[in-house]
Amino acid sequence: MVEKWFAGAVVADGSGEDPWRGDVCVSDGVITAIGRAPSDAEVIDLHGMVLTPGLIDAHVHLGLSSPIRAQFGFQLSIAEIAADIFANAGRALDAGFTTVRDTGGLDGGVVEVIAKGKVRGPRVISCGPVQCQTGGHGYYGAAWEPTEMWETHHTPGLASLSLMSGNADELRRNVRESFRRGATFVKLCVTGGVVGGHDRLDDTQFTVDEIAVAVEEAAARGTYVTVHAHNNAGIRNAVRAGVRCVEHGTDIDEPTARLMREHDVALVPTFAVVDQLMDVESMDLDPATRDRIAGVRTRMAAALGVSRRAGLRIGLGSDLIGPDQRRRGEELRLRAELESPMQALVSATSVNADILGIGETVGTIRAGMHADMVAWQRDPLQDARVFADPDMAALVVRAGRIEKGETS
Ligand SMILES: [Zn+2]
């Protein structure tokens, strides 16, 4: 068993404790000790750097790595869609992200080739297609298209954006179908969204009883449901039905935050995508998107404050879509502006790991954990722009393997 010591860095271990100095010993992909590297040890010298756990993005869409309208309008070959997905998977590692939770659109085939090491990328936990109600958020077909045509837009093995359900029985079938294709949790859209032209942000989607069907199927599989939700009515429906996590949470008010707290429901706010969506031309989006996005950022920032005061577990997700998913760490920079760099780091590491159900093995630097780590050239806790700059992530280690940086 080869031991390697990552030595000399200041360590911000993801727990939120003050950074400390110590060398980290890694063997067989796992952190086996923290202390002083022995003089005869194999050492990777990290003097002058700050070592953090590998970052986790709890809300990604690797399956949406091409220009959106071109991808769903049959203008791209399968080869090109695959090339775009694989490129973005590699970029996540380069930006310091060693784990991502794909919240809709990625087929299990991609998860498998990355896990096999045939394609460079982070650890991927995926829900497969999003579950949406007929014509709800997650449907990007034209209004004239027969509902049955929607799944012809999917690219089996690569990307399948959503499965549409008209009632509880169809939803049960579609959740089971997603598990069959490799999903390990369930994502349901319970309100309208920003992207897509068939609904409004303040719509609610799926009834409490329907959401409860997805929760029941997830529980039978030993996993959980998270929901895409912007408005309070939709979030309250979902919490009452037993979901474990809310994505976006744009309009969360105090009573809703209290209800979430009572049911220990986590929140994953998503700021980076809001900036990204303002640029509708380069994103290849419907110009109406700009009207829908107006005001979302301010409201989401207010909801973050309300949720923090209510004591919710608050993770972090970029929700980046489209071809250029290079600056995933932008989400930490934005969160650092609203809170602090340390809070952003904790959300992106130990809290996200907990939300993903993998907090026992990733998200902190301590003995017994998987060796997922990033060495930053400058201190991101002093200047959170460092998190957003892939060039600052000098060394990226996933499960003990150096994925970026010096390999000696
Ligand atoms: Zn999303």
Residues whose N, C-alpha, C, O or C-beta is under 5 A from the ligand:
A	BS01	ZN	D319
